[in-house]
Amino acid sequence: MFVITEETKEIYAEFTCSICITEFGVADVVRKLVCRHYFHHECIRLWIMRQQVCPNCKINPFTGQYNDNNNALNNTDAQMLA
């Protein structure tokens, strides 16, 4: 997880959170999943609590493996999202 700064805003200028369909801006908190997709931290935190897969590629962000099951989060997984 990281925060977009004035110095890094140009790097992420073309990136968009595919959950809220909003471009990243200065002071946004961003999370990169193991599949290398970027999202606003709060967007992906809420998404993963419901879906448990990357919304772009369906990879399980905790195992790095494809997962089409939507099982409940365990305590370790939930702590990683905090």
N, CA, C and O of each residue as an XYZ file, in Angstrom:
328
protein
N       0.853     -1.158      0.000
C       0.000      0.000      0.000
C       0.906      1.229      0.000
O       1.938      1.250      0.670
N       0.508      2.251     -0.759
C       1.290      3.475     -0.827
C       0.373      4.655     -1.123
O      -0.785      4.483     -1.503
N       0.909      5.843     -0.944
C       0.159      7.074     -1.184
C       0.749      7.763     -2.411
O       1.967      7.887     -2.539
N      -0.125      8.207     -3.309
C       0.314      8.960     -4.481
C       0.753     10.355     -4.006
O       0.026     11.032     -3.279
N       1.937     10.761     -4.425
C       2.469     12.076     -4.043
C       2.624     12.943     -5.297
O       2.437     12.476     -6.420
N       2.962     14.184     -5.081
C       3.238     15.081     -6.209
C       4.347     14.497     -7.090
O       4.307     14.610     -8.315
N       5.339     13.868     -6.441
C       6.473     13.308     -7.171
C       6.100     12.064     -7.969
O       6.710     11.797     -9.005
N       5.121     11.303     -7.516
C       4.767     10.044     -8.188
C       3.491     10.133     -9.020
O       3.121      9.163     -9.681
N       2.813     11.279     -8.998
C       1.522     11.374     -9.688
C       1.629     11.129    -11.189
O       0.700     10.583    -11.786
N       2.735     11.517    -11.808
C       2.901     11.302    -13.248
C       3.027      9.817    -13.588
O       2.584      9.386    -14.653
N       3.626      9.037    -12.696
C       3.788      7.598    -12.917
C       2.434      6.910    -12.988
O       2.223      6.006    -13.796
N       1.515      7.351    -12.127
C       0.207      6.701    -12.026
C      -0.901      7.489    -12.714
O      -2.080      7.196    -12.516
N      -0.545      8.469    -13.507
C      -1.533      9.345    -14.134
C      -2.500      8.593    -15.046
O      -3.657      8.991    -15.181
N      -2.043      7.521    -15.666
C      -2.896      6.782    -16.593
C      -3.598      5.599    -15.941
O      -4.369      4.906    -16.605
N      -3.352      5.350    -14.664
C      -3.983      4.242    -13.965
C      -5.357      4.654    -13.466
O      -5.560      5.799    -13.061
N      -6.292      3.730    -13.495
C      -7.648      3.959    -13.003
C      -8.037      2.800    -12.108
O      -7.745      1.646    -12.421
N      -8.687      3.093    -11.010
C      -9.240      2.049    -10.151
C     -10.447      1.469    -10.883
O     -11.418      2.182    -11.135
N     -10.395      0.195    -11.223
C     -11.485     -0.400    -12.000
C     -12.724     -0.694    -11.159
O     -13.749     -1.114    -11.696
N     -12.642     -0.480     -9.866
C     -13.817     -0.667     -9.011
C     -14.672      0.596     -9.019
O     -15.880      0.531     -9.247
N     -14.045      1.740     -8.771
C     -14.809      3.007     -8.728
C     -14.695      3.793    -10.035
O     -15.337      4.831    -10.195
N     -13.884      3.302    -10.963
C     -13.677      3.928    -12.271
C     -13.205      5.387    -12.128
O     -13.689      6.286    -12.816
N     -12.255      5.587    -11.224
C     -11.695      6.912    -10.988
C     -10.174      6.843    -11.122
O      -9.545      5.899    -10.644
N      -9.592      7.844    -11.772
C      -8.140      7.904    -11.879
C      -7.527      8.174    -10.511
O      -8.159      8.784     -9.648
N      -6.300      7.719    -10.320
C      -5.593      7.976     -9.075
C      -5.095      9.415     -9.049
O      -4.639      9.943    -10.063
N      -5.186     10.040     -7.889
C      -4.729     11.411     -7.726
C      -3.832     11.545     -6.514
O      -3.655     10.600     -5.745
N      -3.276     12.720     -6.355
C      -2.390     13.006     -5.226
C      -3.145     12.761     -3.919
O      -4.299     13.161     -3.770
N      -2.480     12.104     -2.990
C      -2.977     11.747     -1.651
C      -3.868     10.523     -1.636
O      -4.326     10.121     -0.566
N      -4.134      9.904     -2.801
C      -4.901      8.658     -2.813
C      -4.052      7.531     -2.239
O      -2.856      7.442     -2.517
N      -4.671      6.679     -1.443
C      -4.013      5.499     -0.907
C      -4.305      4.358     -1.880
O      -5.463      4.044     -2.155
N      -3.242      3.744     -2.395
C      -3.353      2.746     -3.454
C      -2.790      1.424     -2.972
O      -1.799      1.383     -2.243
N      -3.425      0.355     -3.384
C      -2.938     -0.985     -3.063
C      -2.682     -1.741     -4.362
O      -3.507     -1.728     -5.276
N      -1.530     -2.400     -4.429
C      -1.162     -3.242     -5.564
C      -1.325     -4.691     -5.127
O      -0.742     -5.110     -4.127
N      -2.117     -5.456     -5.873
C      -2.304     -6.869     -5.554
C      -1.166     -7.699     -6.137
O      -0.366     -7.190     -6.922
N      -1.087     -8.969     -5.759
C      -0.027     -9.849     -6.246
C      -0.087    -10.011     -7.763
O       0.923    -10.329     -8.392
N      -1.245     -9.799     -8.344
C      -1.417     -9.908     -9.797
C      -0.995     -8.627    -10.513
O      -1.088     -8.536    -11.737
N      -0.531     -7.636     -9.745
C      -0.026     -6.363    -10.248
C      -1.118     -5.425    -10.764
O      -0.849     -4.568    -11.606
N      -2.327     -5.579    -10.273
C      -3.386     -4.618    -10.549
C      -3.473     -3.641     -9.382
O      -3.284     -4.025     -8.228
N      -3.759     -2.384     -9.684
C      -3.797     -1.306     -8.698
C      -5.233     -0.853     -8.453
O      -6.039     -0.765     -9.379
N      -5.539     -0.562     -7.173
C      -6.869     -0.103     -6.775
C      -6.725      0.881     -5.631
O      -5.716      0.877     -4.926
N      -7.735      1.729     -5.443
C      -7.785      2.501     -4.208
C      -7.874      1.500     -3.065
O      -8.590      0.504     -3.159
N      -7.153      1.765     -1.996
C      -7.120      0.833     -0.869
C      -8.526      0.510     -0.355
O      -8.862     -0.659     -0.166
N      -9.325      1.515     -0.135
C     -10.659      1.275      0.420
C     -11.545      0.518     -0.570
O     -12.343     -0.325     -0.159
N     -11.419      0.802     -1.852
C     -12.216      0.085     -2.862
C     -11.904     -1.411     -2.848
O     -12.814     -2.239     -2.799
N     -10.611     -1.756     -2.891
C     -10.251     -3.170     -2.955
C     -10.486     -3.866     -1.623
O     -10.794     -5.058     -1.597
N     -10.348     -3.145     -0.523
C     -10.615     -3.753      0.782
C     -12.076     -4.214      0.858
O     -12.357     -5.339      1.272
N     -12.983     -3.353      0.465
C     -14.405     -3.718      0.499
C     -14.732     -4.796     -0.533
O     -15.530     -5.694     -0.263
N     -14.121     -4.708     -1.706
C     -14.349     -5.706     -2.762
C     -13.908     -7.097     -2.292
O     -14.660     -8.064     -2.410
N     -12.693     -7.189     -1.762
C     -12.139     -8.482     -1.347
C     -12.947     -9.085     -0.205
O     -13.068    -10.307     -0.119
N     -13.489     -8.272      0.652
C     -14.316     -8.808      1.740
C     -15.565     -9.499      1.195
O     -16.111    -10.394      1.840
N     -16.015     -9.087      0.016
C     -17.197     -9.697     -0.599
C     -16.841    -10.768     -1.622
O     -17.471    -11.825     -1.653
N     -15.849    -10.511     -2.450
C     -15.581    -11.356     -3.615
C     -14.357    -12.257     -3.506
O     -14.353    -13.344     -4.083
N     -13.333    -11.847     -2.797
C     -12.091    -12.599     -2.580
C     -11.287    -12.900     -3.840
O     -10.459    -13.810     -3.843
N     -11.522    -12.152     -4.897
C     -10.722    -12.280     -6.110
C     -10.486    -10.895     -6.691
O     -11.270     -9.976     -6.455
N      -9.411    -10.747     -7.448
C      -9.155     -9.494     -8.144
C     -10.297     -9.266     -9.136
O     -10.652    -10.181     -9.879
N     -10.874     -8.071     -9.162
C     -11.971     -7.821    -10.100
C     -11.532     -7.838    -11.562
O     -12.368     -7.968    -12.457
N     -10.231     -7.708    -11.813
C      -9.738     -7.701    -13.190
C      -9.411     -9.087    -13.719
O      -9.744     -9.412    -14.858
N      -8.754     -9.912    -12.893
C      -8.246    -11.193    -13.410
C      -8.709    -12.417    -12.632
O      -8.391    -13.544    -13.011
N      -9.452    -12.215    -11.554
C     -10.010    -13.295    -10.728
C      -8.961    -14.107     -9.971
O      -9.229    -15.240     -9.571
N      -7.767    -13.540     -9.769
C      -6.731    -14.186     -8.961
C      -7.044    -13.946     -7.485
O      -7.457    -12.849     -7.107
N      -6.851    -14.956     -6.661
C      -7.015    -14.804     -5.220
C      -5.825    -13.983     -4.713
O      -4.683    -14.416     -4.867
N      -6.061    -12.816     -4.115
C      -4.939    -11.964     -3.703
C      -4.140    -12.510     -2.524
O      -3.053    -12.009     -2.237
N      -4.649    -13.515     -1.844
C      -3.947    -14.093     -0.696
C      -3.065    -15.260     -1.113
O      -2.028    -15.507     -0.498
N      -3.477    -15.988     -2.166
C      -2.707    -17.152     -2.600
C      -1.980    -16.923     -3.919
O      -1.020    -17.629     -4.227
N      -2.429    -15.941     -4.702
C      -1.841    -15.706     -6.018
C      -2.321    -16.699     -7.051
O      -1.784    -16.746     -8.157
N      -3.324    -17.496     -6.712
C      -3.841    -18.510     -7.627
C      -5.243    -18.152     -8.088
O      -5.990    -17.462     -7.396
N      -5.582    -18.643     -9.284
C      -6.926    -18.426     -9.791
C      -7.920    -19.078     -8.853
O      -7.723    -20.213     -8.419
N      -8.995    -18.358     -8.539
C      -9.984    -18.878     -7.601
C     -11.351    -18.368     -8.008
O     -11.604    -17.164     -7.955
N     -12.236    -19.266     -8.415
C     -13.584    -18.836     -8.771
C     -14.569    -19.107     -7.637
O     -15.779    -18.956     -7.812
N     -14.048    -19.510     -6.467
C     -14.903    -19.700     -5.296
C     -14.916    -18.428     -4.477
O     -13.899    -17.742     -4.380
N     -16.034    -18.110     -3.897
C     -16.150    -16.913     -3.060
C     -16.380    -17.323     -1.620
O     -17.430    -17.035     -1.047
N     -15.399    -17.996     -1.034
C     -15.500    -18.451      0.350
C     -15.345    -17.289      1.312
O     -14.802    -16.244      0.953
N     -15.816    -17.468      2.516
C     -15.704    -16.417      3.534
C     -14.241    -16.186      3.887
O     -13.436    -17.116      3.855
N     -13.903    -14.965      4.216
C     -12.548    -14.631      4.640
C     -12.228    -15.265      5.978
O     -13.079    -15.326      6.865
N     -10.994    -15.739      6.122
C     -10.573    -16.174      7.446
C      -9.937    -14.983      8.160
O      -9.758    -13.927      7.552
N      -9.601    -15.131      9.412
C      -9.082    -14.009     10.207
C      -7.777    -13.460      9.660
O      -7.578    -12.246      9.676
N      -6.874    -14.316      9.172
C      -5.592    -13.873      8.631
C      -5.822    -13.018      7.388
O      -5.214    -11.956      7.250
N      -6.686    -13.464      6.491
C      -6.992    -12.711      5.295
C      -7.580    -11.349      5.642
O      -7.192    -10.337      5.058
N      -8.492    -11.320      6.570
C      -9.131    -10.061      6.955
C      -8.125     -9.085      7.556
O      -8.234     -7.878      7.340
N      -7.155     -9.586      8.300
C      -6.140     -8.715      8.896
C      -5.241     -8.097      7.820
O      -4.780     -6.967      7.980
N      -4.991     -8.815      6.740
C      -4.166     -8.305      5.661
C      -4.818     -7.115      4.968
O      -4.121     -6.285      4.385
N      -6.127     -7.020      5.022
C      -6.859     -5.952      4.368
C      -6.982     -4.694      5.207
O      -7.364     -3.640      4.697
N      -6.664     -4.794      6.473
C      -6.838     -3.641      7.377
C      -5.959     -2.486      7.005
O      -5.989     -1.448      7.667
